[in-house]
Amino acid sequence: MIVAALLSQLAPVVVPLVTRHIIDGPLRAGDRGALLPLALLVLALGVAESAMILTRRWVMTRSALGIETDLRDALYRHLQRLPVSFHDRWQSGQLLSRATSDMGTIRRFLGFALVFLVVNLTTFCVVVVLLLITYWPLGLLVLLTGLPLTWGSLRFEQRYRVASRQAQELNGELTTVAEEAAGGIRTIKAFGRRKLALSQFLAGAQRLRGAELRKIRILVLFLVVIETHPQLVLSLIVLIGGYAVAHGALTLGSLVAFVSLFLMLAWPIESLGWLLAQVQEADTAAARIYEVLDTEPSIVDREGATTPSHVDGWLRFEGVGFQYPGAAAPVLRDVWLTIAPGETVALVGATGSGKTTLTTLVPRLYDVTAGRVTLDGTDVRDIPLADLREIVATAFEDPTLFSASVRENLTLGHPDATDADVAEAIRVAQADFVHDLPWGLETRIGEQGLTLSGGQRQRLALARAVLGRPRVLVLDDPLSALDVHTEALVEEALRRVLAGSTALVVAHRPSTVLIADRVALLTDGRISAIGTHSELLASVPAYRELLASESELASALEEVHR
């Protein structure tokens, strides 16, 4: 691409030299026969220039888009490797702007600015050498008048870099505002806050507009300088060159060639502002992209991690502690808990006691900061992540569904699942409503599954978790959005599924607790009591008080005494 651009730019450089030869040779001597070969040479140079321009644009399109694709793939792949804690800290809009607008900036730089910086610099050097050879006093004048322009370019770069960074950051913030408003449109409409959402967006758009206008003002001021510079220098060249021709120090052909060569510097000089602006924008975009790419994943496979040949399902929390980065105090402290193969343990506790955090440590969405979590005696950090997350299936209280078909959402963790496996998972989760959708399992359910009710989304997430009968099942209050009748049917089916899996179930409803073999009470980040539901009701006042806060205490007690 650069070679083609150089050839297309340098081919016209020969034309002024041919012109000088025509003026000082055949035209001066009246030799018309010598004009044809020279005219054909100029024509050949024009054809060569056109061919090189075509080649440059064809190669530029393929290479620049190819590099952008590779870089975007690398960024997205890296985002998938980064831990949940990274995504907790970063605004999704900032990540989105890096993966879209910043990538476009890099592509434009690689496909245009980088090429023409090299080409224009080379053209400038070649033309200046030819100017000095043609008539060195005027060539020296061109060089000296370029010094103020160089100083101005350095000042422009410093100011434009700051303005460009600010505009790109504000663009990321505006993207976040738009994304959050789109994702929360139901809440915004339900609370009648459309004007508030609009005002927030408009305020962000105004800040972005101001930043973009600052960029434009800086760029326009510099463009005025570099547009004016060649015209002033050209007037000096004509004045001094005409004087030299009149006194015989310079031939007319040489003056015409000198002016033609200098005019070839007009594009490199005039394009300098745009090129430097693109350089600064690309520099800022690259810095923003590498803020992400340079972040090392903190949850990775340990050296020597091995795939277990057989999994029984012994799950142990051994002195587990966990503290979120930047938090003042740990969420979990010295947690000890053993779950036998095929056993179901319900985890109960007040809001903020650390129940959900504890469940995220099993599939290594987060890593413990103290102690360890083991599976069949092996630290889960010594099991490859891909294998661990095949062994451990998880369903969250707030289910995440994707803009894909029902089948694709269900088989997310088991793409090779058979129709029989899918049907069984649907039956267990009481998600038969999928067959009533317009295209059954092939129905696309929309972004975040918002075309479904909360209970339907939760049942699909539960079906996805139990698909394939995983050895270890982690359920974070999976039935909270279900009505009493559906909950009873799901619990009955779950009992059969849980009988073959090691299960840790976060429970808020007493009815959910009843499907567990044992119950662990989590208080202020510690396991304060463990036993059967009946034992804890009889002997642990804190457990009774916790269940008393739920309206279902009476029905739970009736179930215990049957």
Secondary structure as the mmCIF struct_conf table of DSSP 4:
data_model
#
loop_
_struct_conf.conf_type_id
_struct_conf.id
_struct_conf.beg_label_comp_id
_struct_conf.beg_label_asym_id
_struct_conf.beg_label_seq_id
_struct_conf.end_label_comp_id
_struct_conf.end_label_asym_id
_struct_conf.end_label_seq_id
HELX_RH_AL_P HELX_RH_AL_P1 ILE A 2 LEU A 10
HELX_RH_3T_P HELX_RH_3T_P1 ALA A 11 VAL A 13
HELX_RH_AL_P HELX_RH_AL_P2 VAL A 14 ILE A 22
HELX_RH_PI_P HELX_RH_PI_P1 ILE A 23 LEU A 27
HELX_RH_AL_P HELX_RH_AL_P3 ARG A 28 ALA A 29
TURN_TY1_P TURN_TY1_P1 GLY A 30 GLY A 30
HELX_RH_3T_P HELX_RH_3T_P2 ARG A 32 ALA A 34
HELX_RH_AL_P HELX_RH_AL_P4 LEU A 35 ARG A 81
BEND BEND1 LEU A 82 LEU A 82
HELX_RH_AL_P HELX_RH_AL_P5 VAL A 84 ARG A 89
BEND BEND2 TRP A 90 TRP A 90
HELX_RH_AL_P HELX_RH_AL_P6 SER A 92 ALA A 99
TURN_TY1_P TURN_TY1_P2 THR A 100 THR A 100
HELX_RH_AL_P HELX_RH_AL_P7 SER A 101 ARG A 108
HELX_RH_PI_P HELX_RH_PI_P2 PHE A 109 ALA A 113
HELX_RH_AL_P HELX_RH_AL_P8 LEU A 114 THR A 134
HELX_RH_AL_P HELX_RH_AL_P9 TRP A 136 GLY A 183
TURN_TY1_P TURN_TY1_P3 GLY A 184 GLY A 184
HELX_RH_AL_P HELX_RH_AL_P10 ILE A 185 ALA A 190
TURN_TY1_P TURN_TY1_P4 PHE A 191 GLY A 192
HELX_RH_AL_P HELX_RH_AL_P11 ARG A 194 ALA A 246
TURN_TY1_P TURN_TY1_P5 HIS A 247 GLY A 248
BEND BEND3 ALA A 249 LEU A 250
HELX_RH_AL_P HELX_RH_AL_P12 LEU A 252 LEU A 263
TURN_TY1_P TURN_TY1_P6 MET A 264 LEU A 265
HELX_RH_AL_P HELX_RH_AL_P13 ALA A 266 GLU A 270
TURN_TY1_P TURN_TY1_P7 SER A 271 SER A 271
HELX_RH_AL_P HELX_RH_AL_P14 LEU A 272 LEU A 293
TURN_TY1_P TURN_TY1_P8 ASP A 294 ASP A 294
BEND BEND4 THR A 295 THR A 295
HELX_LH_PP_P HELX_LH_PP_P1 GLU A 296 PRO A 297
BEND BEND5 SER A 298 ILE A 299
HELX_LH_PP_P HELX_LH_PP_P2 ASP A 301 ARG A 302
TURN_TY1_P TURN_TY1_P9 GLU A 303 GLY A 304
BEND BEND6 SER A 309 SER A 309
STRN STRN1 LEU A 315 PHE A 322
TURN_TY1_P TURN_TY1_P10 PRO A 325 GLY A 326
BEND BEND7 ALA A 328 ALA A 329
BEND BEND8 VAL A 331 VAL A 331
STRN STRN2 LEU A 332 ILE A 339
TURN_TY1_P TURN_TY1_P11 PRO A 341 GLY A 342
STRN STRN3 THR A 344 GLY A 349
TURN_TY1_P TURN_TY1_P12 THR A 351 GLY A 352
BEND BEND9 SER A 353 GLY A 354
HELX_RH_AL_P HELX_RH_AL_P15 LYS A 355 THR A 360
TURN_TY1_P TURN_TY1_P13 LEU A 361 ARG A 364
BEND BEND10 LEU A 365 TYR A 366
BEND BEND11 THR A 369 THR A 369
STRN STRN4 ALA A 370 LEU A 375
TURN_TY1_P TURN_TY1_P14 ASP A 376 GLY A 377
STRN STRN5 THR A 378 ASP A 379
HELX_RH_3T_P HELX_RH_3T_P3 VAL A 380 ASP A 382
BEND BEND12 ILE A 383 ILE A 383
HELX_RH_AL_P HELX_RH_AL_P16 LEU A 385 ILE A 391
STRN STRN6 VAL A 392 ALA A 395
BEND BEND13 GLU A 397 ASP A 398
BEND BEND14 SER A 403 ALA A 404
STRN STRN7 SER A 405 SER A 405
HELX_RH_AL_P HELX_RH_AL_P17 VAL A 406 LEU A 410
TURN_TY1_P TURN_TY1_P15 THR A 411 THR A 411
BEND BEND15 LEU A 412 GLY A 413
TURN_TY1_P TURN_TY1_P16 PRO A 415 ASP A 416
HELX_RH_AL_P HELX_RH_AL_P18 ASP A 419 VAL A 428
TURN_TY1_P TURN_TY1_P17 ALA A 429 GLN A 430
HELX_RH_3T_P HELX_RH_3T_P4 ASP A 432 ASP A 436
BEND BEND16 LEU A 437 LEU A 437
TURN_TY1_P TURN_TY1_P18 PRO A 438 TRP A 439
HELX_RH_3T_P HELX_RH_3T_P5 GLY A 440 GLU A 442
STRN STRN8 ARG A 444 ARG A 444
HELX_RH_3T_P HELX_RH_3T_P6 GLU A 447 GLY A 449
TURN_TY1_P TURN_TY1_P19 LEU A 450 THR A 451
BEND BEND17 LEU A 452 LEU A 452
HELX_RH_AL_P HELX_RH_AL_P19 GLY A 454 VAL A 466
TURN_TY1_P TURN_TY1_P20 LEU A 467 GLY A 468
BEND BEND18 ARG A 471 ARG A 471
STRN STRN9 VAL A 472 ASP A 476
BEND BEND19 ASP A 477 ASP A 477
TURN_TY1_P TURN_TY1_P21 PRO A 478 ALA A 481
BEND BEND20 LEU A 482 LEU A 482
HELX_RH_AL_P HELX_RH_AL_P20 VAL A 484 LEU A 498
TURN_TY1_P TURN_TY1_P22 ALA A 499 GLY A 500
BEND BEND21 SER A 501 SER A 501
STRN STRN10 THR A 502 VAL A 506
BEND BEND22 ARG A 509 ARG A 509
HELX_RH_AL_P HELX_RH_AL_P21 PRO A 510 VAL A 513
TURN_TY1_P TURN_TY1_P23 LEU A 514 ILE A 515
BEND BEND23 ALA A 516 ASP A 517
STRN STRN11 ARG A 518 THR A 523
TURN_TY1_P TURN_TY1_P24 ASP A 524 GLY A 525
STRN STRN12 ARG A 526 GLY A 531
HELX_RH_AL_P HELX_RH_AL_P22 HIS A 533 SER A 539
HELX_RH_AL_P HELX_RH_AL_P23 PRO A 541 ALA A 548
TURN_TY1_P TURN_TY1_P25 SER A 549 SER A 549
BEND BEND24 GLU A 550 GLU A 550
TURN_TY1_P TURN_TY1_P26 SER A 551 GLU A 552
HELX_RH_AL_P HELX_RH_AL_P24 LEU A 553 VAL A 560
TURN_TY1_P TURN_TY1_P27 HIS A 561 HIS A 561
#
